[in-house]
Amino acid sequence: VLFLLGDVFCTTIGFALEVESEEFLGFKNSLLGMEGHVARTRKNMKNIDNNMKILGAGVNAMRTGRQAFKEVETVSKNMEEGQEMDAKQAAAMTETMEKSLPAILELAWAINVRDITKTLKIACAKLFADATVQMEGRIKRAEAVRILGREFFSIGKISGKSNKTKIDTEDIKARAAVAAMTTMAKAQGQEVSEADTEEMIKQAKTMSMEAKMHQEGDEKQPKETS
């Protein structure tokens, strides 16, 4: 599963900056503030859309997370009773956890988008309502912010067409595992550089891919009949 991060980040910032500046300029420059009302409507529709995404992602994350929790709870009970976790159980639990990861990331990013939008709304409001600056200066600020927003939005659209902005779950899992290892190493007084960390991530991804290929190969082998 691939997640677009960089392009969504840029387009979210770009849209927020552009629509906030267009709302301010629309109420100041257009007849009866019509352009301002149009920009406000666009902003409200975008907010509704994102809230629906958060709701959907939340339901999905809760459903998949509940399944993962049941797997972990079952394994924990078995281990408390003295039963050791075999390879199949470990693989099943890992697979369940991996399946829940995309839903959790989707929810986290939807919330992140909402937070970005709210933060930029507050920042633009302070910038455009600055009483220490005359109206002409505030209008110039809004025009500059609109240009900046359009640039962010354009860059986001362009980067969305490139695979370089895509981060897959294997990369995320590898980074999480390495982060845990480096934290333990630093707690023991060992020094770990950024270069060492990146090399460990590469090795972790390679080992994960090799293990998955080995598992798939074992599953394809015909079972022996007695």
PyRosetta script that sets phi, psi and omega in degrees:
from pyrosetta import init, pose_from_sequence

init()
pose = pose_from_sequence("VLFLLGDVFCTTIGFALEVESEEFLGFKNSLLGMEGHVARTRKNMKNIDNNMKILGAGVNAMRTGRQAFKEVETVSKNMEEGQEMDAKQAAAMTETMEKSLPAILELAWAINVRDITKTLKIACAKLFADATVQMEGRIKRAEAVRILGREFFSIGKISGKSNKTKIDTEDIKARAAVAAMTTMAKAQGQEVSEADTEEMIKQAKTMSMEAKMHQEGDEKQPKETS")
pose.set_psi(1, 133.7)
pose.set_omega(1, -178.2)
pose.set_phi(2, -112.1)
pose.set_psi(2, 141.0)
pose.set_omega(2, 179.3)
pose.set_phi(3, -120.2)
pose.set_psi(3, 129.1)
pose.set_omega(3, 176.3)
pose.set_phi(4, -85.9)
pose.set_psi(4, 117.4)
pose.set_omega(4, -177.2)
pose.set_phi(5, -111.3)
pose.set_psi(5, -55.7)
pose.set_omega(5, -175.4)
pose.set_phi(6, -60.6)
pose.set_psi(6, -44.4)
pose.set_omega(6, -176.6)
pose.set_phi(7, -69.8)
pose.set_psi(7, -38.7)
pose.set_omega(7, 178.1)
pose.set_phi(8, -65.5)
pose.set_psi(8, -39.3)
pose.set_omega(8, 178.4)
pose.set_phi(9, -59.2)
pose.set_psi(9, -48.5)
pose.set_omega(9, -177.9)
pose.set_phi(10, -67.4)
pose.set_psi(10, -44.7)
pose.set_omega(10, -178.6)
pose.set_phi(11, -67.3)
pose.set_psi(11, -33.7)
pose.set_omega(11, 177.6)
pose.set_phi(12, -65.4)
pose.set_psi(12, -47.1)
pose.set_omega(12, 177.1)
pose.set_phi(13, -62.4)
pose.set_psi(13, -45.8)
pose.set_omega(13, -177.7)
pose.set_phi(14, -61.1)
pose.set_psi(14, -47.3)
pose.set_omega(14, -179.5)
pose.set_phi(15, -62.8)
pose.set_psi(15, -44.1)
pose.set_omega(15, -178.3)
pose.set_phi(16, -61.6)
pose.set_psi(16, -46.6)
pose.set_omega(16, -180.0)
pose.set_phi(17, -64.5)
pose.set_psi(17, -42.5)
pose.set_omega(17, -177.3)
pose.set_phi(18, -67.0)
pose.set_psi(18, -46.5)
pose.set_omega(18, -175.3)
pose.set_phi(19, -71.3)
pose.set_psi(19, -33.7)
pose.set_omega(19, 177.4)
pose.set_phi(20, -66.6)
pose.set_psi(20, -41.9)
pose.set_omega(20, 179.6)
pose.set_phi(21, -70.1)
pose.set_psi(21, -38.4)
pose.set_omega(21, 179.2)
pose.set_phi(22, -67.3)
pose.set_psi(22, -34.2)
pose.set_omega(22, 177.2)
pose.set_phi(23, -65.0)
pose.set_psi(23, -45.8)
pose.set_omega(23, 179.6)
pose.set_phi(24, -64.1)
pose.set_psi(24, -49.1)
pose.set_omega(24, -178.9)
pose.set_phi(25, -65.9)
pose.set_psi(25, -35.9)
pose.set_omega(25, -179.0)
pose.set_phi(26, -63.6)
pose.set_psi(26, -41.7)
pose.set_omega(26, 179.0)
pose.set_phi(27, -71.2)
pose.set_psi(27, -25.8)
pose.set_omega(27, -178.2)
pose.set_phi(28, -88.3)
pose.set_psi(28, -36.3)
pose.set_omega(28, -168.9)
pose.set_phi(29, -107.7)
pose.set_psi(29, -27.7)
pose.set_omega(29, -173.5)
pose.set_phi(30, -89.9)
pose.set_psi(30, 162.1)
pose.set_omega(30, -179.8)
pose.set_phi(31, -65.3)
pose.set_psi(31, 122.6)
pose.set_omega(31, -180.0)
pose.set_phi(32, 57.7)
pose.set_psi(32, 18.7)
pose.set_omega(32, 178.7)
pose.set_phi(33, 66.4)
pose.set_psi(33, 27.0)
pose.set_omega(33, -175.5)
pose.set_phi(34, -61.3)
pose.set_psi(34, -43.0)
pose.set_omega(34, -178.9)
pose.set_phi(35, -65.6)
pose.set_psi(35, -31.6)
pose.set_omega(35, 176.0)
pose.set_phi(36, -66.0)
pose.set_psi(36, -41.2)
pose.set_omega(36, 178.1)
pose.set_phi(37, -65.6)
pose.set_psi(37, -38.2)
pose.set_omega(37, 178.3)
pose.set_phi(38, -63.0)
pose.set_psi(38, -45.7)
pose.set_omega(38, 179.6)
pose.set_phi(39, -63.5)
pose.set_psi(39, -39.5)
pose.set_omega(39, 179.5)
pose.set_phi(40, -65.7)
pose.set_psi(40, -38.5)
pose.set_omega(40, 177.6)
pose.set_phi(41, -63.9)
pose.set_psi(41, -43.3)
pose.set_omega(41, 176.8)
pose.set_phi(42, -58.4)
pose.set_psi(42, -43.1)
pose.set_omega(42, -178.8)
pose.set_phi(43, -64.8)
pose.set_psi(43, -43.9)
pose.set_omega(43, -179.5)
pose.set_phi(44, -64.9)
pose.set_psi(44, -39.8)
pose.set_omega(44, 178.5)
pose.set_phi(45, -64.7)
pose.set_psi(45, -38.7)
pose.set_omega(45, 178.3)
pose.set_phi(46, -65.5)
pose.set_psi(46, -40.5)
pose.set_omega(46, 179.2)
pose.set_phi(47, -64.9)
pose.set_psi(47, -40.6)
pose.set_omega(47, 177.8)
pose.set_phi(48, -63.1)
pose.set_psi(48, -43.4)
pose.set_omega(48, 179.3)
pose.set_phi(49, -60.7)
pose.set_psi(49, -43.5)
pose.set_omega(49, -179.1)
pose.set_phi(50, -69.4)
pose.set_psi(50, -35.9)
pose.set_omega(50, 176.9)
pose.set_phi(51, -64.2)
pose.set_psi(51, -36.1)
pose.set_omega(51, 176.5)
pose.set_phi(52, -67.0)
pose.set_psi(52, -36.8)
pose.set_omega(52, 177.1)
pose.set_phi(53, -65.0)
pose.set_psi(53, -40.7)
pose.set_omega(53, 178.1)
pose.set_phi(54, -62.7)
pose.set_psi(54, -42.4)
pose.set_omega(54, 179.8)
pose.set_phi(55, -62.6)
pose.set_psi(55, -48.4)
pose.set_omega(55, -180.0)
pose.set_phi(56, -63.6)
pose.set_psi(56, -43.4)
pose.set_omega(56, 179.6)
pose.set_phi(57, -66.2)
pose.set_psi(57, -35.1)
pose.set_omega(57, 179.0)
pose.set_phi(58, -65.5)
pose.set_psi(58, -43.0)
pose.set_omega(58, 177.9)
pose.set_phi(59, -63.4)
pose.set_psi(59, -44.0)
pose.set_omega(59, 179.8)
pose.set_phi(60, -63.9)
pose.set_psi(60, -43.5)
pose.set_omega(60, 179.9)
pose.set_phi(61, -65.4)
pose.set_psi(61, -37.6)
pose.set_omega(61, 179.3)
pose.set_phi(62, -66.7)
pose.set_psi(62, -39.4)
pose.set_omega(62, -179.6)
pose.set_phi(63, -67.4)
pose.set_psi(63, -49.3)
pose.set_omega(63, -179.6)
pose.set_phi(64, -69.7)
pose.set_psi(64, -35.7)
pose.set_omega(64, 178.2)
pose.set_phi(65, -65.5)
pose.set_psi(65, -35.3)
pose.set_omega(65, 178.4)
pose.set_phi(66, -65.3)
pose.set_psi(66, -39.8)
pose.set_omega(66, 177.8)
pose.set_phi(67, -63.7)
pose.set_psi(67, -42.7)
pose.set_omega(67, 179.2)
pose.set_phi(68, -64.5)
pose.set_psi(68, -39.5)
pose.set_omega(68, -179.9)
pose.set_phi(69, -64.3)
pose.set_psi(69, -39.3)
pose.set_omega(69, 178.5)
pose.set_phi(70, -63.2)
pose.set_psi(70, -40.2)
pose.set_omega(70, 178.3)
pose.set_phi(71, -61.4)
pose.set_psi(71, -48.3)
pose.set_omega(71, -178.8)
pose.set_phi(72, -64.1)
pose.set_psi(72, -40.6)
pose.set_omega(72, -179.4)
pose.set_phi(73, -64.3)
pose.set_psi(73, -40.5)
pose.set_omega(73, 178.9)
pose.set_phi(74, -64.1)
pose.set_psi(74, -45.5)
pose.set_omega(74, 179.5)
pose.set_phi(75, -63.4)
pose.set_psi(75, -40.1)
pose.set_omega(75, -179.8)
pose.set_phi(76, -63.2)
pose.set_psi(76, -42.9)
pose.set_omega(76, 178.8)
pose.set_phi(77, -63.7)
pose.set_psi(77, -41.8)
pose.set_omega(77, 179.4)
pose.set_phi(78, -62.7)
pose.set_psi(78, -39.8)
pose.set_omega(78, -179.8)
pose.set_phi(79, -69.6)
pose.set_psi(79, -34.0)
pose.set_omega(79, 176.9)
pose.set_phi(80, -65.9)
pose.set_psi(80, -30.6)
pose.set_omega(80, 179.3)
pose.set_phi(81, -84.0)
pose.set_psi(81, 2.8)
pose.set_omega(81, 176.8)
pose.set_phi(82, 95.4)
pose.set_psi(82, 1.4)
pose.set_omega(82, 179.5)
pose.set_phi(83, -84.9)
pose.set_psi(83, 133.1)
pose.set_omega(83, 178.5)
pose.set_phi(84, -86.3)
pose.set_psi(84, 146.1)
pose.set_omega(84, 179.8)
pose.set_phi(85, -80.9)
pose.set_psi(85, 119.8)
pose.set_omega(85, -179.6)
pose.set_phi(86, -83.9)
pose.set_psi(86, 178.7)
pose.set_omega(86, -175.4)
pose.set_phi(87, -64.2)
pose.set_psi(87, -37.5)
pose.set_omega(87, -178.8)
pose.set_phi(88, -67.0)
pose.set_psi(88, -42.2)
pose.set_omega(88, 178.6)
pose.set_phi(89, -64.8)
pose.set_psi(89, -40.6)
pose.set_omega(89, 178.6)
pose.set_phi(90, -63.7)
pose.set_psi(90, -42.0)
pose.set_omega(90, 179.7)
pose.set_phi(91, -65.9)
pose.set_psi(91, -40.3)
pose.set_omega(91, 179.9)
pose.set_phi(92, -65.2)
pose.set_psi(92, -42.1)
pose.set_omega(92, 179.6)
pose.set_phi(93, -66.1)
pose.set_psi(93, -41.3)
pose.set_omega(93, 178.5)
pose.set_phi(94, -62.9)
pose.set_psi(94, -41.3)
pose.set_omega(94, 179.8)
pose.set_phi(95, -64.1)
pose.set_psi(95, -40.9)
pose.set_omega(95, 178.6)
pose.set_phi(96, -64.2)
pose.set_psi(96, -42.4)
pose.set_omega(96, 178.5)
pose.set_phi(97, -63.9)
pose.set_psi(97, -39.0)
pose.set_omega(97, 179.9)
pose.set_phi(98, -66.7)
pose.set_psi(98, -36.4)
pose.set_omega(98, 179.6)
pose.set_phi(99, -67.5)
pose.set_psi(99, -30.2)
pose.set_omega(99, -179.6)
pose.set_phi(100, -78.6)
pose.set_psi(100, -19.8)
pose.set_omega(100, -176.3)
pose.set_phi(101, -61.0)
pose.set_psi(101, -47.0)
pose.set_omega(101, 179.6)
pose.set_phi(102, -58.5)
pose.set_psi(102, -40.1)
pose.set_omega(102, -179.5)
pose.set_phi(103, -66.1)
pose.set_psi(103, -39.9)
pose.set_omega(103, 179.2)
pose.set_phi(104, -66.0)
pose.set_psi(104, -41.6)
pose.set_omega(104, 179.2)
pose.set_phi(105, -66.6)
pose.set_psi(105, -37.6)
pose.set_omega(105, 178.6)
pose.set_phi(106, -62.8)
pose.set_psi(106, -43.1)
pose.set_omega(106, 178.3)
pose.set_phi(107, -65.5)
pose.set_psi(107, -44.2)
pose.set_omega(107, -179.3)
pose.set_phi(108, -61.1)
pose.set_psi(108, -41.1)
pose.set_omega(108, -178.5)
pose.set_phi(109, -72.4)
pose.set_psi(109, -36.2)
pose.set_omega(109, 177.2)
pose.set_phi(110, -62.0)
pose.set_psi(110, -41.1)
pose.set_omega(110, 176.8)
pose.set_phi(111, -67.0)
pose.set_psi(111, -37.7)
pose.set_omega(111, 178.7)
pose.set_phi(112, -62.6)
pose.set_psi(112, -41.3)
pose.set_omega(112, 178.2)
pose.set_phi(113, -61.4)
pose.set_psi(113, -43.1)
pose.set_omega(113, 178.5)
pose.set_phi(114, -62.6)
pose.set_psi(114, -41.8)
pose.set_omega(114, -179.7)
pose.set_phi(115, -65.8)
pose.set_psi(115, -39.6)
pose.set_omega(115, 177.7)
pose.set_phi(116, -61.1)
pose.set_psi(116, -46.0)
pose.set_omega(116, -178.8)
pose.set_phi(117, -61.2)
pose.set_psi(117, -44.7)
pose.set_omega(117, -179.9)
pose.set_phi(118, -65.1)
pose.set_psi(118, -41.9)
pose.set_omega(118, -179.0)
pose.set_phi(119, -62.9)
pose.set_psi(119, -45.1)
pose.set_omega(119, -179.5)
pose.set_phi(120, -69.8)
pose.set_psi(120, -31.1)
pose.set_omega(120, 176.1)
pose.set_phi(121, -62.4)
pose.set_psi(121, -45.2)
pose.set_omega(121, 179.2)
pose.set_phi(122, -65.2)
pose.set_psi(122, -42.4)
pose.set_omega(122, -179.2)
pose.set_phi(123, -63.6)
pose.set_psi(123, -43.9)
pose.set_omega(123, -179.9)
pose.set_phi(124, -67.0)
pose.set_psi(124, -38.4)
pose.set_omega(124, 179.2)
pose.set_phi(125, -60.9)
pose.set_psi(125, -42.1)
pose.set_omega(125, 178.0)
pose.set_phi(126, -67.0)
pose.set_psi(126, -37.6)
pose.set_omega(126, -178.2)
pose.set_phi(127, -68.8)
pose.set_psi(127, -41.4)
pose.set_omega(127, -175.5)
pose.set_phi(128, -85.0)
pose.set_psi(128, -17.6)
pose.set_omega(128, -178.8)
pose.set_phi(129, -106.3)
pose.set_psi(129, 18.6)
pose.set_omega(129, -178.6)
pose.set_phi(130, -67.3)
pose.set_psi(130, 108.9)
pose.set_omega(130, -176.2)
pose.set_phi(131, -70.5)
pose.set_psi(131, -15.4)
pose.set_omega(131, 180.0)
pose.set_phi(132, -80.1)
pose.set_psi(132, -8.2)
pose.set_omega(132, -179.2)
pose.set_phi(133, -115.7)
pose.set_psi(133, 137.9)
pose.set_omega(133, 178.5)
pose.set_phi(134, -67.1)
pose.set_psi(134, 160.9)
pose.set_omega(134, -175.8)
pose.set_phi(135, -57.8)
pose.set_psi(135, -38.4)
pose.set_omega(135, 179.5)
pose.set_phi(136, -59.8)
pose.set_psi(136, -40.7)
pose.set_omega(136, 178.8)
pose.set_phi(137, -68.6)
pose.set_psi(137, -36.3)
pose.set_omega(137, 179.3)
pose.set_phi(138, -69.9)
pose.set_psi(138, -34.7)
pose.set_omega(138, 176.5)
pose.set_phi(139, -65.3)
pose.set_psi(139, -40.4)
pose.set_omega(139, 177.0)
pose.set_phi(140, -63.9)
pose.set_psi(140, -37.3)
pose.set_omega(140, 176.2)
pose.set_phi(141, -60.6)
pose.set_psi(141, -46.6)
pose.set_omega(141, -178.7)
pose.set_phi(142, -63.2)
pose.set_psi(142, -39.3)
pose.set_omega(142, 178.1)
pose.set_phi(143, -64.3)
pose.set_psi(143, -39.2)
pose.set_omega(143, 178.6)
pose.set_phi(144, -67.6)
pose.set_psi(144, -40.6)
pose.set_omega(144, 178.6)
pose.set_phi(145, -65.0)
pose.set_psi(145, -37.3)
pose.set_omega(145, 178.4)
pose.set_phi(146, -63.6)
pose.set_psi(146, -42.0)
pose.set_omega(146, 177.2)
pose.set_phi(147, -62.2)
pose.set_psi(147, -44.4)
pose.set_omega(147, 179.4)
pose.set_phi(148, -61.9)
pose.set_psi(148, -42.5)
pose.set_omega(148, 179.5)
pose.set_phi(149, -62.9)
pose.set_psi(149, -41.7)
pose.set_omega(149, 179.2)
pose.set_phi(150, -64.3)
pose.set_psi(150, -36.0)
pose.set_omega(150, 178.2)
pose.set_phi(151, -66.8)
pose.set_psi(151, -45.5)
pose.set_omega(151, 177.6)
pose.set_phi(152, -59.1)
pose.set_psi(152, -44.6)
pose.set_omega(152, -177.9)
pose.set_phi(153, -64.2)
pose.set_psi(153, -43.0)
pose.set_omega(153, 179.7)
pose.set_phi(154, -64.0)
pose.set_psi(154, -43.7)
pose.set_omega(154, 179.1)
pose.set_phi(155, -63.0)
pose.set_psi(155, -39.3)
pose.set_omega(155, 178.2)
pose.set_phi(156, -63.0)
pose.set_psi(156, -41.7)
pose.set_omega(156, 179.0)
pose.set_phi(157, -65.2)
pose.set_psi(157, -40.1)
pose.set_omega(157, 179.9)
pose.set_phi(158, -67.5)
pose.set_psi(158, -45.1)
pose.set_omega(158, -178.1)
pose.set_phi(159, -68.3)
pose.set_psi(159, -24.1)
pose.set_omega(159, 178.2)
pose.set_phi(160, -66.3)
pose.set_psi(160, -21.4)
pose.set_omega(160, 178.8)
pose.set_phi(161, -85.8)
pose.set_psi(161, -4.7)
pose.set_omega(161, -178.1)
pose.set_phi(162, -104.8)
pose.set_psi(162, 139.8)
pose.set_omega(162, 178.5)
pose.set_phi(163, -73.3)
pose.set_psi(163, -12.2)
pose.set_omega(163, -176.2)
pose.set_phi(164, -67.8)
pose.set_psi(164, -20.6)
pose.set_omega(164, -178.6)
pose.set_phi(165, -91.3)
pose.set_psi(165, 3.2)
pose.set_omega(165, -176.5)
pose.set_phi(166, -93.9)
pose.set_psi(166, 132.2)
pose.set_omega(166, 178.4)
pose.set_phi(167, -119.6)
pose.set_psi(167, 123.6)
pose.set_omega(167, -178.2)
pose.set_phi(168, -94.5)
pose.set_psi(168, 167.9)
pose.set_omega(168, -176.6)
pose.set_phi(169, -65.2)
pose.set_psi(169, -29.7)
pose.set_omega(169, 178.1)
pose.set_phi(170, -62.1)
pose.set_psi(170, -40.7)
pose.set_omega(170, 178.7)
pose.set_phi(171, -65.2)
pose.set_psi(171, -42.0)
pose.set_omega(171, -179.7)
pose.set_phi(172, -64.5)
pose.set_psi(172, -44.3)
pose.set_omega(172, -179.9)
pose.set_phi(173, -64.5)
pose.set_psi(173, -40.4)
pose.set_omega(173, 179.6)
pose.set_phi(174, -63.5)
pose.set_psi(174, -43.0)
pose.set_omega(174, -179.9)
pose.set_phi(175, -66.2)
pose.set_psi(175, -37.5)
pose.set_omega(175, 178.6)
pose.set_phi(176, -65.2)
pose.set_psi(176, -42.3)
pose.set_omega(176, 179.8)
pose.set_phi(177, -65.2)
pose.set_psi(177, -43.3)
pose.set_omega(177, -179.9)
pose.set_phi(178, -67.3)
pose.set_psi(178, -37.1)
pose.set_omega(178, 178.1)
pose.set_phi(179, -60.1)
pose.set_psi(179, -40.5)
pose.set_omega(179, 178.2)
pose.set_phi(180, -65.3)
pose.set_psi(180, -42.3)
pose.set_omega(180, -179.0)
pose.set_phi(181, -66.7)
pose.set_psi(181, -42.0)
pose.set_omega(181, -179.4)
pose.set_phi(182, -68.1)
pose.set_psi(182, -34.6)
pose.set_omega(182, 176.8)
pose.set_phi(183, -62.7)
pose.set_psi(183, -43.0)
pose.set_omega(183, 178.2)
pose.set_phi(184, -65.5)
pose.set_psi(184, -40.0)
pose.set_omega(184, -179.4)
pose.set_phi(185, -64.7)
pose.set_psi(185, -42.6)
pose.set_omega(185, 179.4)
pose.set_phi(186, -67.4)
pose.set_psi(186, -33.3)
pose.set_omega(186, 178.0)
pose.set_phi(187, -65.4)
pose.set_psi(187, -26.9)
pose.set_omega(187, 178.4)
pose.set_phi(188, -89.3)
pose.set_psi(188, 4.3)
pose.set_omega(188, 177.0)
pose.set_phi(189, 91.3)
pose.set_psi(189, 6.2)
pose.set_omega(189, 179.8)
pose.set_phi(190, -83.6)
pose.set_psi(190, 146.0)
pose.set_omega(190, 177.9)
pose.set_phi(191, -96.4)
pose.set_psi(191, 129.8)
pose.set_omega(191, 179.6)
pose.set_phi(192, -126.8)
pose.set_psi(192, 117.2)
pose.set_omega(192, -179.1)
pose.set_phi(193, -84.9)
pose.set_psi(193, 169.6)
pose.set_omega(193, 178.0)
pose.set_phi(194, -64.4)
pose.set_psi(194, -36.3)
pose.set_omega(194, 178.3)
pose.set_phi(195, -63.9)
pose.set_psi(195, -41.2)
pose.set_omega(195, 177.2)
pose.set_phi(196, -62.7)
pose.set_psi(196, -40.6)
pose.set_omega(196, -179.3)
pose.set_phi(197, -63.4)
pose.set_psi(197, -46.4)
pose.set_omega(197, 179.7)
pose.set_phi(198, -62.8)
pose.set_psi(198, -38.2)
pose.set_omega(198, 178.2)
pose.set_phi(199, -65.9)
pose.set_psi(199, -39.8)
pose.set_omega(199, 177.6)
pose.set_phi(200, -64.6)
pose.set_psi(200, -36.4)
pose.set_omega(200, 178.1)
pose.set_phi(201, -65.2)
pose.set_psi(201, -42.9)
pose.set_omega(201, 178.1)
pose.set_phi(202, -60.9)
pose.set_psi(202, -44.4)
pose.set_omega(202, 179.8)
pose.set_phi(203, -64.7)
pose.set_psi(203, -40.0)
pose.set_omega(203, 179.6)
pose.set_phi(204, -64.2)
pose.set_psi(204, -41.6)
pose.set_omega(204, 178.3)
pose.set_phi(205, -65.8)
pose.set_psi(205, -40.7)
pose.set_omega(205, 179.1)
pose.set_phi(206, -63.1)
pose.set_psi(206, -45.2)
pose.set_omega(206, 179.5)
pose.set_phi(207, -64.0)
pose.set_psi(207, -38.0)
pose.set_omega(207, 179.0)
pose.set_phi(208, -65.3)
pose.set_psi(208, -42.8)
pose.set_omega(208, 179.1)
pose.set_phi(209, -66.1)
pose.set_psi(209, -41.4)
pose.set_omega(209, 179.1)
pose.set_phi(210, -64.4)
pose.set_psi(210, -40.7)
pose.set_omega(210, 178.9)
pose.set_phi(211, -64.8)
pose.set_psi(211, -39.6)
pose.set_omega(211, 179.4)
pose.set_phi(212, -67.3)
pose.set_psi(212, -41.5)
pose.set_omega(212, 178.0)
pose.set_phi(213, -64.5)
pose.set_psi(213, -39.8)
pose.set_omega(213, 178.9)
pose.set_phi(214, -64.4)
pose.set_psi(214, -41.1)
pose.set_omega(214, 179.3)
pose.set_phi(215, -65.4)
pose.set_psi(215, -42.4)
pose.set_omega(215, 178.5)
pose.set_phi(216, -64.3)
pose.set_psi(216, -36.5)
pose.set_omega(216, 178.1)
pose.set_phi(217, -65.7)
pose.set_psi(217, -39.3)
pose.set_omega(217, 178.3)
pose.set_phi(218, -65.8)
pose.set_psi(218, -37.3)
pose.set_omega(218, -179.3)
pose.set_phi(219, -69.3)
pose.set_psi(219, -29.3)
pose.set_omega(219, -178.9)
pose.set_phi(220, -80.1)
pose.set_psi(220, -19.6)
pose.set_omega(220, -179.4)
pose.set_phi(221, -68.5)
pose.set_psi(221, 136.7)
pose.set_omega(221, 179.4)
pose.set_phi(222, -67.4)
pose.set_psi(222, 139.8)
pose.set_omega(222, 179.9)
pose.set_phi(223, -75.4)
pose.set_psi(223, 143.1)
pose.set_omega(223, 179.7)
pose.set_phi(224, -74.4)
pose.set_psi(224, 138.8)
pose.set_omega(224, 178.5)
pose.set_phi(225, -107.9)
pose.set_psi(225, 137.9)
pose.set_omega(225, -178.5)
pose.set_phi(226, -87.8)
pose.dump_pdb("model.pdb")
